[in-house]
Amino acid sequence: MAETFDAAALVAKQTAYFNSGATQDVNGRIIALRRLYDAIKSHESEIADALHEDLGKCADESYLTEVGLVLSEISFQIAHVRKWARPTPVYPGLLDFPSTAVTYHCPKGVVLVLSPWNYPFQLTMDPLVGAVAAGDTVICRPSDHSPATSAVMAKLIAEVFDEQHVACVIGDHTVADALLAQPVNHVFFTGSKRVGSMVMAAAAKIPAPVTLELGGQSPAIVCADANLELAARRIVFGKGLNSGQTCVCPDYVLVDEKVHDRFVTLLKAEWRRQYGTEPLKNPDWPHMVDKKAYERVLALIQANPEKVVLGGQSNPDTLQIAPTVMDNVAATDQVMSEEIFGPVLPVMTFQDLDEVFSFVRSKDRPLATYLFTEDKQLQRRVCETLAFGSGCINDAVMQLTSSTLGFGGVGGSGLGRYHGKYSFDTFTESKSIMRSSTRVDLPLRYQPYRPALMKLVRFLER
């Protein structure tokens, strides 16, 4: 594909289709989204099989974290896009009397979606859905590290859309490079910080606006007053999804030292309860995406094996790593040097919240933060003063399930938001229009300026 793919021709074809006005009609957008919904439902088992082949996900986890979320997002867009697409009247101001003002929500044009391998279906289809609802044309280039899922998506998209409207292009990084050299109108990238910086640099040459959904070390903060049993259960749930290969999973735990021992005991018990005492034999336990990822995560464990209090086992034949808890971890340990992206959960302690704030702020701004406490004042303090993209109070990862909440990072963890109305706003341009009356023409703005009229101007513009 990379050798024969003509990026310029595809972008030109989609640009011509967009310029024809074919995507402007909101009814047409809704019809297209309904066709996509039906196609996903009809291919649900095929999608699940592909996700199992690429990542070892079971069908239930695939529906919970990928297929079901995409179907929910499509339904949400269909239910609201008519309202979002209407021109919005705004108040123009007294100085502009007599006039009216309105904001039009116009599709941007050709949207390029570059998606990753860890949630290959959801992280391709969710931005695609938002762009179609916004009235754009879309080119998707899914990751070549999840080939089975990419193939299913290409087949599904070709069934629903003409490629001049939505196209799915399969290939290695040279395909992405070729597309990034074309005059697309928005680039939506999900992946690592390293590649994200290269995408942003390439988009600047077009130039095109970008949305970057990156990653980061997301903390789970467990306070002394937390419901420890529930905190352990929900942290294990969040960390266990996709065997820890989740950009918003709890990367490490900061637990109040007063409840540390009990919490670690509960944490180990919860891992066993959810995944069994022999997780490597659990058919529902996913594997690392490839050998490189497997060896990288294993090296984080092997750097400090004395701190492993649960797990640590691995199977090179299946690329599986058992759920692993590392206790009494220090900030200087190798496992804390990078985003883990695997089933390894380091546990650290704190004495007071100022210590937590200082530690979290010493690292890049996290994509997510999870706080476990019943203290409403503390909840407000963390939400208002600590910088992170999204999060939960007394839960983990579940912020992603709501189309009413925007998802994205901050600083090094990302740029921009999507899901629900945030997707519509991301993939549209706001066009501001003032309509002035021709019946009345106030002389305030015209020369020669008069002292009396300028006093009125100063009053109106104060």
C-alpha positions as CSV (number, residue, x, y, z in Angstrom):
1,M,0.0,0.0,0.0
2,A,2.8,2.4,1.0
3,E,4.4,2.0,-2.5
4,T,1.3,2.6,-4.6
5,F,-0.7,4.9,-2.4
6,D,-1.3,8.4,-4.0
7,A,-1.9,10.7,-1.1
8,A,-2.2,13.8,-3.2
9,A,-5.0,12.2,-5.4
10,L,-7.0,11.1,-2.4
11,V,-6.8,14.5,-0.7
12,A,-7.7,16.3,-3.9
13,K,-10.7,14.0,-4.4
14,Q,-11.9,14.6,-0.9
15,T,-11.3,18.3,-1.2
16,A,-13.4,18.4,-4.4
17,Y,-16.2,16.5,-2.7
18,F,-16.2,18.8,0.3
19,N,-16.2,21.9,-2.0
20,S,-19.2,20.5,-3.9
21,G,-21.2,21.0,-0.7
22,A,-22.2,17.4,-0.5
23,T,-21.4,17.2,3.3
24,Q,-23.2,20.4,4.2
25,D,-26.7,18.9,4.7
26,V,-27.2,17.9,8.3
27,N,-29.8,15.3,7.3
28,G,-27.2,13.6,5.1
29,R,-24.7,13.5,7.9
30,I,-27.2,11.8,10.2
31,I,-28.1,9.3,7.5
32,A,-24.4,8.5,7.1
33,L,-23.9,8.1,10.9
34,R,-26.9,5.7,11.0
35,R,-25.5,3.6,8.3
36,L,-22.2,3.5,10.2
37,Y,-24.0,2.4,13.4
38,D,-25.8,-0.4,11.6
39,A,-22.6,-1.6,9.9
40,I,-20.7,-1.7,13.2
41,K,-23.6,-3.7,14.7
42,S,-23.5,-6.2,11.8
43,H,-19.7,-6.6,12.0
44,E,-19.5,-6.7,15.8
45,S,-18.2,-10.3,16.1
46,E,-15.7,-9.7,13.3
47,I,-14.4,-6.6,15.2
48,A,-14.1,-8.6,18.4
49,D,-12.2,-11.3,16.6
50,A,-9.8,-8.8,15.2
51,L,-9.2,-7.1,18.6
52,H,-8.5,-10.5,20.1
53,E,-6.0,-11.3,17.3
54,D,-4.2,-8.0,17.7
55,L,-4.3,-7.6,21.5
56,G,-5.8,-10.7,23.1
57,K,-8.9,-8.8,24.3
58,C,-11.9,-10.9,25.1
59,A,-15.2,-10.0,23.3
60,D,-16.8,-8.5,26.4
61,E,-13.8,-6.1,27.1
62,S,-13.8,-5.2,23.4
63,Y,-17.5,-4.2,23.6
64,L,-17.1,-2.4,26.9
65,T,-14.1,-0.3,25.9
66,E,-14.3,-0.1,22.1
67,V,-17.4,-1.1,20.2
68,G,-20.0,0.0,22.8
69,L,-18.4,3.4,23.3
70,V,-18.3,4.1,19.6
71,L,-22.0,3.1,19.2
72,S,-22.8,5.4,22.2
73,E,-20.9,8.3,20.6
74,I,-22.7,7.8,17.3
75,S,-26.1,7.9,19.0
76,F,-25.1,11.0,20.9
77,Q,-24.0,12.8,17.8
78,I,-27.2,11.9,15.9
79,A,-29.3,13.1,18.8
80,H,-27.6,16.5,19.0
81,V,-26.0,17.5,15.7
82,R,-29.0,19.4,14.4
83,K,-29.0,21.7,17.3
84,W,-25.2,22.2,17.3
85,A,-25.2,22.9,13.5
86,R,-27.7,25.8,13.7
87,P,-26.3,29.3,13.5
88,T,-26.1,30.8,17.0
89,P,-27.4,34.3,17.5
90,V,-25.2,36.5,19.7
91,Y,-25.5,40.0,21.1
92,P,-23.5,42.4,18.9
93,G,-23.0,45.3,21.4
94,L,-24.5,48.8,21.7
95,L,-21.8,50.4,19.6
96,D,-23.0,48.3,16.6
97,F,-26.6,49.4,16.9
98,P,-28.6,48.7,14.8
99,S,-27.3,45.3,13.8
100,T,-27.6,41.6,14.5
101,A,-24.8,39.1,14.9
102,V,-24.6,35.3,14.5
103,T,-22.0,32.6,14.6
104,Y,-22.0,29.9,11.9
105,H,-20.6,26.5,12.6
106,C,-18.8,25.5,9.4
107,P,-17.1,22.2,8.7
108,K,-13.3,22.5,8.2
109,G,-12.8,20.4,5.2
110,V,-10.5,17.3,4.9
111,V,-9.7,15.8,8.3
112,L,-6.8,13.4,8.8
113,V,-7.1,10.9,11.6
114,L,-3.9,9.1,12.7
115,S,-4.8,6.5,15.3
116,P,-2.9,4.1,17.6
117,W,-2.9,0.4,18.2
118,N,-3.9,0.1,21.8
119,Y,-7.6,0.9,21.3
120,P,-7.5,0.7,17.5
121,F,-11.3,0.6,16.9
122,Q,-12.4,3.2,19.4
123,L,-9.6,5.7,18.8
124,T,-10.2,5.6,15.0
125,M,-13.9,5.6,14.9
126,D,-14.6,8.2,17.7
127,P,-12.9,11.1,15.9
128,L,-14.2,9.9,12.6
129,V,-17.8,10.1,13.9
130,G,-17.2,13.6,15.2
131,A,-15.8,14.8,11.9
132,V,-18.6,13.2,9.9
133,A,-21.2,14.9,12.2
134,A,-19.4,18.2,11.7
135,G,-19.7,17.9,7.9
136,D,-16.1,17.1,7.1
137,T,-14.5,14.5,4.8
138,V,-12.2,12.1,6.6
139,I,-9.0,10.1,5.9
140,C,-8.2,7.5,8.5
141,R,-4.8,5.9,8.8
142,P,-4.9,3.3,11.6
143,S,-1.9,1.8,13.2
144,D,0.0,-0.9,11.4
145,H,0.6,-2.5,14.8
146,S,-3.0,-3.7,14.9
147,P,-3.4,-5.1,11.4
148,A,-6.4,-7.3,11.9
149,T,-8.5,-4.5,13.4
150,S,-7.2,-2.0,10.7
151,A,-8.3,-4.5,8.0
152,V,-11.8,-4.8,9.5
153,M,-12.2,-1.0,9.8
154,A,-11.1,-0.5,6.2
155,K,-13.7,-3.1,5.0
156,L,-16.4,-1.5,7.2
157,I,-15.7,2.1,6.1
158,A,-15.6,1.1,2.5
159,E,-19.1,-0.5,2.9
160,V,-20.6,2.7,4.4
161,F,-18.8,5.5,2.6
162,D,-17.5,6.5,-0.8
163,E,-13.8,7.1,-0.4
164,Q,-14.3,10.8,-1.5
165,H,-16.2,11.2,1.8
166,V,-14.4,8.8,4.2
167,A,-11.4,6.7,3.4
168,C,-9.4,4.2,5.5
169,V,-5.8,3.9,4.3
170,I,-3.7,1.0,5.5
171,G,0.1,1.2,5.5
172,D,3.2,2.0,7.5
173,H,4.5,5.4,8.6
174,T,5.3,6.4,5.1
175,V,1.6,6.6,4.4
176,A,1.1,8.9,7.3
177,D,4.1,11.0,6.2
178,A,2.6,11.3,2.7
179,L,-0.7,12.4,4.0
180,L,0.9,14.9,6.3
181,A,2.5,16.5,3.3
182,Q,-0.9,17.3,1.7
183,P,-3.1,20.3,2.3
184,V,-5.5,18.7,4.7
185,N,-7.6,21.0,7.0
186,H,-7.2,19.4,10.4
187,V,-4.9,16.7,11.8
188,F,-6.1,14.5,14.6
189,F,-3.4,12.4,16.2
190,T,-3.5,9.9,19.0
191,G,-0.2,8.3,20.2
192,S,3.1,9.0,21.8
193,K,4.6,12.3,22.7
194,R,7.6,11.7,20.5
195,V,5.5,11.0,17.4
196,G,3.0,13.7,18.3
197,S,5.7,16.3,18.2
198,M,6.7,15.2,14.7
199,V,3.1,15.3,13.6
200,M,2.7,18.8,15.0
201,A,5.8,20.0,13.1
202,A,4.6,18.4,9.9
203,A,1.1,20.0,10.3
204,A,2.8,23.4,10.8
205,K,4.2,23.2,7.3
206,I,0.8,22.7,5.7
207,P,-0.3,24.6,7.8
208,A,-3.2,22.8,9.6
209,P,-4.6,22.9,13.1
210,V,-4.0,19.8,15.2
211,T,-5.5,17.8,18.0
212,L,-3.0,15.8,19.9
213,E,-4.1,13.0,22.2
214,L,-0.9,11.9,23.9
215,G,-0.1,10.3,27.2
216,G,1.5,10.7,30.5
217,Q,2.0,9.2,34.0
218,S,-1.5,9.4,35.5
219,P,-1.6,9.2,39.3
220,A,-4.2,7.5,41.5
221,I,-4.2,9.3,44.9
222,V,-5.7,7.3,47.7
223,C,-6.3,9.3,50.9
224,A,-6.8,7.9,54.4
225,D,-10.5,8.4,54.4
226,A,-11.1,6.6,51.1
227,N,-13.3,3.6,50.7
228,L,-10.2,1.4,50.4
229,E,-11.9,-1.7,49.1
230,L,-13.7,0.2,46.4
231,A,-10.6,2.2,45.5
232,A,-8.6,-1.1,45.1
233,R,-11.3,-2.6,42.9
234,R,-11.6,0.4,40.6
235,I,-7.9,1.0,40.3
236,V,-7.4,-2.6,39.4
237,F,-10.2,-2.3,36.8
238,G,-8.6,0.7,35.3
239,K,-5.1,-0.7,35.2
240,G,-6.2,-4.1,34.0
241,L,-8.0,-2.9,30.9
242,N,-6.0,-4.0,27.9
243,S,-3.3,-5.3,30.2
244,G,-2.4,-1.7,31.2
245,Q,-2.0,-0.5,27.6
246,T,-4.3,2.4,28.2
247,C,-3.3,6.0,28.0
248,V,-5.5,7.0,30.9
249,C,-5.1,4.1,33.2
250,P,-3.7,4.7,36.6
251,D,0.1,4.7,36.0
252,Y,1.0,4.7,39.7
253,V,-0.6,4.9,43.1
254,L,0.1,7.5,45.8
255,V,-1.4,6.2,49.0
256,D,-1.5,7.8,52.5
257,E,1.1,6.0,54.6
258,K,-1.5,5.6,57.4
259,V,-3.5,3.1,55.2
260,H,-0.7,1.8,53.0
261,D,-0.4,-1.7,54.4
262,R,-4.2,-2.4,54.3
263,F,-4.5,-0.9,50.8
264,V,-1.7,-3.0,49.3
265,T,-3.3,-6.1,50.8
266,L,-6.6,-5.2,49.3
267,L,-4.9,-4.3,46.0
268,K,-3.3,-7.8,45.7
269,A,-6.5,-9.5,46.7
270,E,-8.4,-7.5,44.1
271,W,-6.0,-8.5,41.3
272,R,-6.5,-12.1,42.2
273,R,-10.3,-11.8,42.4
274,Q,-10.6,-10.1,39.0
275,Y,-8.0,-12.1,37.0
276,G,-7.4,-15.3,39.0
277,T,-4.4,-16.7,40.8
278,E,-2.8,-17.7,37.5
279,P,-3.6,-14.8,35.2
280,L,-1.3,-16.0,32.4
281,K,-3.7,-18.9,32.0
282,N,-6.7,-16.6,32.0
283,P,-8.1,-16.5,28.4
284,D,-9.5,-13.0,29.0
285,W,-6.1,-11.5,30.0
286,P,-4.7,-9.5,27.0
287,H,-1.1,-9.6,25.8
288,M,1.5,-6.9,25.0
289,V,1.1,-5.7,21.4
290,D,4.5,-6.9,20.3
291,K,7.8,-8.3,21.5
292,K,9.4,-4.8,21.8
293,A,6.6,-3.7,24.1
294,Y,6.8,-6.9,26.1
295,E,10.5,-6.6,26.6
296,R,10.3,-2.9,27.6
297,V,7.7,-3.5,30.3
298,L,9.5,-6.6,31.6
299,A,12.7,-4.5,31.9
300,L,10.9,-2.1,34.2
301,I,10.1,-5.0,36.5
302,Q,13.5,-6.5,36.4
303,A,15.2,-3.3,37.2
304,N,13.8,-3.6,40.8
305,P,12.7,-7.2,41.3
306,E,12.9,-6.9,45.1
307,K,10.0,-4.4,45.1
308,V,7.6,-6.9,43.4
309,V,4.9,-8.0,45.9
310,L,2.5,-9.5,43.3
311,G,3.0,-11.0,39.9
312,G,6.1,-10.4,37.8
313,Q,5.6,-13.6,35.8
314,S,5.7,-13.5,32.0
315,N,5.3,-15.7,29.0
316,P,7.4,-14.9,26.0
317,D,5.4,-17.2,23.7
318,T,2.2,-15.4,24.3
319,L,3.7,-11.9,25.1
320,Q,1.7,-11.8,28.4
321,I,2.9,-10.2,31.6
322,A,1.0,-11.0,34.8
323,P,-0.5,-8.2,36.8
324,T,2.3,-6.8,38.9
325,V,2.4,-4.7,42.0
326,M,5.6,-3.0,43.0
327,D,5.6,-1.6,46.5
328,N,7.7,1.1,48.3
329,V,8.7,2.4,45.0
330,A,11.0,5.5,44.9
331,A,10.8,8.4,42.5
332,T,14.2,7.5,41.1
333,D,13.3,3.9,40.3
334,Q,13.2,3.0,36.6
335,V,9.5,2.1,36.6
336,M,8.8,5.8,37.5
337,S,10.9,7.2,34.6
338,E,8.3,6.8,31.9
339,E,4.7,6.0,31.1
340,I,4.5,2.3,31.9
341,F,1.9,1.2,29.3
342,G,1.7,-2.3,30.8
343,P,0.2,-4.2,33.7
344,V,2.7,-2.9,36.3
345,L,1.4,-0.8,39.2
346,P,4.0,1.0,41.4
347,V,2.8,2.0,44.8
348,M,4.3,5.0,46.7
349,T,3.3,6.7,50.0
350,F,2.8,10.2,51.1
351,Q,2.3,12.0,54.5
352,D,0.4,15.0,53.4
353,L,-1.3,16.4,50.3
354,D,1.3,19.1,49.7
355,E,3.8,16.3,49.1
356,V,1.5,14.8,46.5
357,F,1.0,18.1,44.7
358,S,4.7,18.7,44.7
359,F,5.5,15.3,43.3
360,V,2.8,15.3,40.6
361,R,3.9,18.8,39.5
362,S,7.5,17.7,39.3
363,K,6.5,15.5,36.3
364,D,4.9,16.3,33.0
365,R,1.3,17.3,33.3
366,P,-0.7,14.0,33.4
367,L,-3.4,13.0,31.0
368,A,-5.6,11.9,33.9
369,T,-5.7,12.0,37.7
370,Y,-7.8,9.8,40.0
371,L,-8.6,10.9,43.5
372,F,-10.1,8.7,46.2
373,T,-11.4,10.6,49.1
374,E,-14.7,11.6,50.7
375,D,-13.4,15.1,51.6
376,K,-15.3,17.5,49.4
377,Q,-12.9,20.4,50.1
378,L,-10.0,18.3,49.0
379,Q,-11.8,17.1,45.9
380,R,-12.4,20.8,44.9
381,R,-8.8,21.7,45.7
382,V,-7.4,18.9,43.4
383,C,-9.8,19.7,40.6
384,E,-9.2,23.4,40.7
385,T,-5.4,23.6,41.3
386,L,-3.8,20.5,39.9
387,A,-3.2,20.5,36.1
388,F,-4.4,17.4,34.3
389,G,-6.5,16.6,31.3
390,S,-9.4,14.7,32.8
391,G,-10.1,12.4,35.7
392,C,-12.4,10.9,38.3
393,I,-13.2,11.2,41.9
394,N,-13.5,7.8,43.6
395,D,-13.2,6.0,40.3
396,A,-10.8,5.4,37.4
397,V,-11.0,5.6,33.6
398,M,-14.8,6.0,33.6
399,Q,-14.7,9.7,32.4
400,L,-14.1,8.3,29.0
401,T,-17.5,6.7,28.8
402,S,-19.5,9.9,28.8
403,S,-20.1,11.9,25.6
404,T,-20.9,14.9,27.7
405,L,-17.4,15.2,29.0
406,G,-14.6,16.4,26.8
407,F,-11.5,14.2,26.6
408,G,-8.0,15.4,26.1
409,G,-4.7,16.3,27.7
410,V,-2.9,19.4,28.8
411,G,0.6,20.5,28.2
412,G,2.7,17.5,27.3
413,S,-0.2,15.1,27.6
414,G,-2.2,16.6,24.7
415,L,-3.8,19.5,22.9
416,G,-7.5,19.9,22.2
417,R,-10.6,18.0,23.3
418,Y,-13.1,15.7,21.7
419,H,-16.2,13.5,22.4
420,G,-19.7,14.8,22.1
421,K,-20.1,18.5,21.5
422,Y,-16.3,18.9,21.9
423,S,-15.8,16.8,18.8
424,F,-18.2,18.9,16.8
425,D,-16.4,22.1,18.0
426,T,-13.0,20.6,17.2
427,F,-14.0,19.7,13.6
428,T,-15.8,23.0,12.8
429,E,-14.8,26.6,12.3
430,S,-16.7,29.3,14.1
431,K,-17.6,32.0,11.5
432,S,-18.7,35.3,13.1
433,I,-21.1,37.5,11.0
434,M,-22.5,40.9,11.8
435,R,-25.5,42.0,9.7
436,S,-25.8,45.8,9.8
437,S,-28.9,47.8,9.0
438,T,-29.0,50.0,5.9
439,R,-31.9,52.0,7.2
440,V,-30.0,53.7,10.0
441,D,-26.4,54.9,9.9
442,L,-25.1,56.3,13.1
443,P,-22.3,58.9,12.6
444,L,-20.2,57.8,15.6
445,R,-17.4,56.1,13.6
446,Y,-16.9,58.6,10.8
447,Q,-14.5,61.5,10.6
448,P,-14.3,64.3,11.4
449,Y,-14.7,63.1,15.0
450,R,-16.7,65.3,17.2
451,P,-16.2,65.8,20.9
452,A,-19.8,65.1,21.8
453,L,-20.0,62.0,19.8
454,M,-16.7,60.7,21.1
455,K,-18.0,61.1,24.6
456,L,-20.8,58.8,23.6
457,V,-18.3,56.3,22.1
458,R,-16.2,56.4,25.3
459,F,-19.4,55.6,27.3
460,L,-20.3,52.7,25.0
461,E,-16.8,51.2,24.9
462,R,-16.0,51.6,28.6
